[in-house]
Amino acid sequence: MLCPLKLNSTRQPSLVQFLGLTVIALERMRQRGTGPAFYRVGGGRLRSRIGYRKNGVETWLAGRRVLRSSEQARQCANSFARD
């Protein structure tokens, strides 16, 4: 179970600060489909606001959980071995 997020807002600026990412990094993650689920609200594609649900961010973070760096390396090696 995750500790409750201390995320003040579900808007992009707060999430960027919370995760320690840049706005550009979060935008690229959205484009690639590798970031947390998001909502585009109002104004069309260029003028819309991006929002995130707290539970969506928690789910995304839970899927990125690694117990130790050697575990991550082992998972990577296993994926190459299957190819």
WOFEN-V613407 format. One record per residue. N is the residue number from 0. RES is the residue in one small letter. PHI is phi in whole degrees, -180 to 180 (* if undefined). Layout:
# WOFEN-V613407
n=N res=RES phi=PHI
n=N res=RES phi=PHI
This chain:
# WOFEN-V613407
n=0 res=m phi=*
n=1 res=l phi=-78
n=2 res=c phi=-68
n=3 res=p phi=-58
n=4 res=l phi=-71
n=5 res=k phi=-99
n=6 res=l phi=-101
n=7 res=n phi=-71
n=8 res=s phi=-144
n=9 res=t phi=-100
n=10 res=r phi=-88
n=11 res=q phi=-54
n=12 res=p phi=-58
n=13 res=s phi=-69
n=14 res=l phi=-67
n=15 res=v phi=-58
n=16 res=q phi=-65
n=17 res=f phi=-61
n=18 res=l phi=-84
n=19 res=g phi=74
n=20 res=l phi=-106
n=21 res=t phi=-93
n=22 res=v phi=-59
n=23 res=i phi=-63
n=24 res=a phi=-62
n=25 res=l phi=-67
n=26 res=e phi=-62
n=27 res=r phi=-64
n=28 res=m phi=-64
n=29 res=r phi=-63
n=30 res=q phi=-62
n=31 res=r phi=-86
n=32 res=g phi=77
n=33 res=t phi=-104
n=34 res=g phi=-97
n=35 res=p phi=-67
n=36 res=a phi=-59
n=37 res=f phi=-138
n=38 res=y phi=-124
n=39 res=r phi=-107
n=40 res=v phi=-121
n=41 res=g phi=66
n=42 res=g phi=73
n=43 res=g phi=82
n=44 res=r phi=-62
n=45 res=l phi=-86
n=46 res=r phi=-109
n=47 res=s phi=-77
n=48 res=r phi=-102
n=49 res=i phi=-102
n=50 res=g phi=-133
n=51 res=y phi=-131
n=52 res=r phi=-91
n=53 res=k phi=-57
n=54 res=n phi=-69
n=55 res=g phi=-68
n=56 res=v phi=-68
n=57 res=e phi=-62
n=58 res=t phi=-64
n=59 res=w phi=-61
n=60 res=l phi=-64
n=61 res=a phi=-62
n=62 res=g phi=-72
n=63 res=r phi=-102
n=64 res=r phi=-68
n=65 res=v phi=-132
n=66 res=l phi=-74
n=67 res=r phi=-156
n=68 res=s phi=-64
n=69 res=s phi=-66
n=70 res=e phi=-65
n=71 res=q phi=-64
n=72 res=a phi=-64
n=73 res=r phi=-65
n=74 res=q phi=-63
n=75 res=c phi=-64
n=76 res=a phi=-62
n=77 res=n phi=-64
n=78 res=s phi=-68
n=79 res=f phi=-70
n=80 res=a phi=-66
n=81 res=r phi=-77
n=82 res=d phi=-75
